Amino acid sequence: MVEDEPQLRRVLRTLLELENFRVIEAETAERGVAEARTHKPDLLIVDLGLPDRDGTELISDVRSWSRVPIIVLSARSDESDKVAALEAGADDYITKPFGARELSARVQVALRHTAAAGAAGATLQIGAWRIDLKARSARDDSGRELHLTPIEYRLLEALGSTSAWWSRIARCCSRCGAGQCAADTLPAVYMKQLRAKLEPDPARPQWLLTETGVGIGWRCANSRAISESVPFDASSRPLCPISL
């Protein structure tokens, strides 16, 4: 837990210890990074308004060498702050004041998604790109590397691990970390960015598809289809509609 307010640290420690978690505290970003490297925690809870550095810098630092789930706990409620934290690598965002039950639920969800991602497999093949979700790397057959952002990797994890061919926005966003964004258009922005990077022709995508009519759905091949590099047949699976 990286939080500079002593009273809030005491409250968080009490709540988390009631859930049988062992809590390690840090009051600065520098101390938080050091404790994370030393203790390799299962989860980080990070405030943004830290005395030495902004919490987004801490998140970027940790995310460069660890996939530990990170939950932001901050009084900042602007959408720009949420997006910045999520793009830096945070998995969830809780605004202060918060409820004990909400905190507990979000902690459990973050841990559950980490376990599911590990069990789902760490490599995707989308077109020419082989994506190693664990190593956070993407390369084609010639060894050329492609840069993906942390939230793009998490969105691919969510799409690649679901058993459904069509994934609802709410499910994908909660799993990739965009669930707290104020605008439903943000996930579509990330998907557009992924298409531009992964699809040979983003205007005529084969792998990351949008269907309109009764709703919007994004489809990512399951592990078998991805490994065989087989384009989708839109008629082969039913659309999972989304109510917007």
N, C-alpha and C positions, 0 to 999 in steps of 0.2 A: 504494500500500500504506500503510495507516494502522495502525501498530503501535508501541507504546512500548518494547518490549524490543529493545535493540540487537542482541543475539545472534540472536534470531529473525528480525529484519529482514535480517541477513546471510544466514541460511539461505534465507529466502524469495527474496531477490534472486538467490542462486546458482541455485536451482531454476528460477526463472522465466527467467533469462537463458539457461539451458541450452535452454529452449524458444523462444529467440529473441525474448523480450519485452523491451521497454525499460521499466525499472522506475523509478518516482518514489516516493520515501519521504517519510513524514510521521510524526511521533511524537505529535502531538496532534490532537484533532478539529478545532480551529480551523485548524491548518496543512493538515490533510487537505482541508477544504472549499475553502480558498484554492488549493491545488494542483489540485484537481479542476476548479475554475472556470477556471484558467489553462491547463491542459494538455488538458482534454477527453479523459480516458483512455477506452480501450475497455472497461476493467474496473476495479472497485474491490475490494480485499480489506481488510476492516475488522475490527479487534479491538473488543470491547465495553468492556473495562476500560481506558479511556483516562484520562490524568491530569486533563484539564480538563473533559471532558463524557463522558457515557455514549455508547457507540457507536450506540445506537438513535437518539439525538438527531441525530447526524451523518447517519445513514441518512435520517431524515425530512427533514432540511434538503436533502440532495442530491436526494432523490426529488421534492421540490417543483419542481425546475427541470430535472431530467435523468432520462432513462430508462436511463442506463448500468447494466449488470448489476453487482450488488453481492453479494459472497460474504462472509459473516461467518466469521471464524476466531477461535474463543474457547474458553477453558477451561470456560465455563459450559455445563453439560449438562442443566439442568432444562428440562422442556418449556415452562414459562412463559417462560423467557428466549428459547427458540427461537421461540415464537409471537409474542412481543413484537417480535423483530427482523424476522420475516417480515411482520408486519402493518405495521411501520414502512416496509417497502419493500424488504427484502433479498430476493434471488433464491435463495439457497442458504445452508446453515449447516453448517460443518465444526467438529467439536469437537477440541480439543487433548488429547493428542498426535495427530498426523495422519501419514499416509504420503505420500511424494513422488508416488507414482503416483495416489493418490486426489486430491491437490490438482490435478495436471495434468489428470486426467480431468474434474474438476468445472469447471475453468477453460474447457476446450474445450467442454463442454456449455453453459455459460452464454453463451459467444460464439456458439455455433451456434444457440441458441434466439433470441438477439437478431437474428441474420441472418434466421432463418426468420420471425420476427414482422414484420420489415420487408418481407419479400417477400410476405407473405400478405395485405397490405392493412390499412388502419388504421381502417376504419369498419364498424360492425355496426349493423343495424337489428333490434331485438328488440321486437316489439309497437309501442308508441307511442314508444319511446326510440331515438334515434340516438346511438350511442356512438362517439366518436372516441378510439381507443386511443392514438394518437400524442399528442394534446393532453391526454389524460386528462380528458375531459369527456363528460357525458351530458345530452342535452336532448330534450324532446318538441317537437311541432310548434308549440306556443305559446311556446317559448323557455324554459319552466320547466326549471331545472337540477336534476339528481339527483346526490347525493354517493355515490361509490363509493370503497372503500378500495383501496390499492395492490394487495393480494393479490386482491381481486375483479376488478380490471382484468386482472391476469395470468392468472387463471382463465378469463376471457372470451377472452383472446388464445389460450390453449391450446385451448379448445373451438372457437373460430372458425377456427383455422388447421389443425386436423386434417382429413384427408380422410375419416376414418371418421365416420359419424353417431353411433355409440356409442363413447364414449371410456373406456378403462380408468382406474381410479383411479390406478394407478401412473404412467401416462403423463401424466395431467392434473396430478397432484401434482408430478411432477418438473419440469414446464414452468411451473407457476404459482408454485413455490417452497415448496410444502408437503411436499415429499418427505422431509424430515428430521423431520417431526412424529412423535411417538411413538405417537399414537393414530390409527387409520384413521377414527375418527369425525369428526376435524377437517374434512376436505374436505366432508363432508356438512353440517357446520355452515355453512361458507361458502356452499354451494349453497343452503341454506335461506334465508340472508340475501339472496342474489341474487334468489331467487324473490320474497321479500317486497318487494323494491324494483322488480323489472322486470315481474313478472306482474300482469295486471289482477286475477286471482283466484288467489293463491298456493296455495289448497287444490285448485284445478283447473288446474294449469299447462298452457300450450300450447307453451312454448318450451324450458324446462329441465325435462326429464322424468326420472322415476325408474321403472324397471321392476324388479319383484321376481319371484322364482321360482328361476331358475337362478343368479341373481346380481343385482348392482345395476349399472345403467348410467345415465349421464347423456347426454342427447342435446341438442346445440345445432345449429340449422340451419346448412347450409353457406351461403356468401356469397350464392348465388342465392336460396335459400329465404328467408334473412333479408331481403334487399333487397325481396322481393315480399311480405313479411309474411304468409307462408302457414303456418298451424299444421301441426303434424306429424300424420301418420297413423302410429300406432304399428306398424301391420302392414306398412308399406312398406319397412322396413329390418330386418334381423335384429338381435337383441340380441347385444351383445358381452359375454359373461358375465364376472364378476369373482369370483375365488376369495378369500373372506375368511377 
